[in-house]
Amino acid sequence: MIRIFLLLLFIALGQAGEVLAKRPNFLIIMADDCTYNDLPLYGGQNAKTPNIDRLARQGLTFNRAYLAEAMCQPCRAELMTGQYPLHNGCAWNHSASQPDVKSMPHHLGALGYRVGIAGKVHVKPAAAFPFESVDGFDPNCVRNPTRAHELDGVRSFMARDEGQPFCLVVALVEPHVPWVMGD
């Protein structure tokens, strides 16, 4: 019985090693004031997003997110740290997380990932959120209209170091536009 268990364990660990060797890339698309009932991939009818729908069919979707605050900066800090706003230190807009807080770039970087962000960052300090800055998307949420998107920086980030996996956060501000922008 022990031999069978050890054989099965050895096979399972071998398969786990193969999975770990094939580390997936992550593309995280964030959009201010955009909820699940806006996007067709979640059954919404408020927007037409054929490219996002196509990406969703080819990968995984993040469909269970519950955030403790309804403000841009605390939500972003909570998502990127996995910690409640009062724990990470960013409990209101224009506040900062504690400098020793670990976030997505720390955790994924330790696993060999390059971690970049394009667009609206809106988290601080840089020590807690050491993203590589990727050009191409407007970081300003109060400019109306926002500037046009340029994909060269995103393409360059994704194509660089093909042997190294990446996580790219693309943070859009456009859904913010029809409503009050800024604070």
Buried (B, 14 or more C-beta within 10 A) or exposed (E): EEEEEEEEEEEEEEEEEEEEEEBEEBBBBBBBBBEBEBBBBEEBEEEEBEEBEEBBEEEEEEEEEEEEBEBBBBBBBBBBBEBBBEBBBBBEBEBBBBEEBBBBBBBBBEEEBBBBBBBBBBBBEEBBBEBBEBBBBBBEBEEEEBEEBEEEBBEEBBEEEEEEBBBBBBBBBBBBBEEEBEE
